[in-house]
């Protein structure tokens, strides 16, 4: 009997095995996703996977995000209304934005 896990369960597994923060593109590569629309949906999946992980571990494990950062001036996007990679830096207007990175930590 083959048991297939959901995409959110696979995201948690990928982050557990990595041992380092991963970008959304690295997670998408591990999942075998190439479609940009599917990759955008990964942000929602990470939010839900984080809730599931916290609930299943009784609050001992959680997914944390290193916020996106401007590659030119170093501005850090700390207050995002929703999880995503911003398109431009509000400080220098550069489009060279380093994407958010995700990691599982023990609390």
Helices and strands as residue ranges (DSSP letters): H 7-18, E 22-23, H 24-31, H 36-56, E 61-66, E 69-70, E 97-98, E 101-106
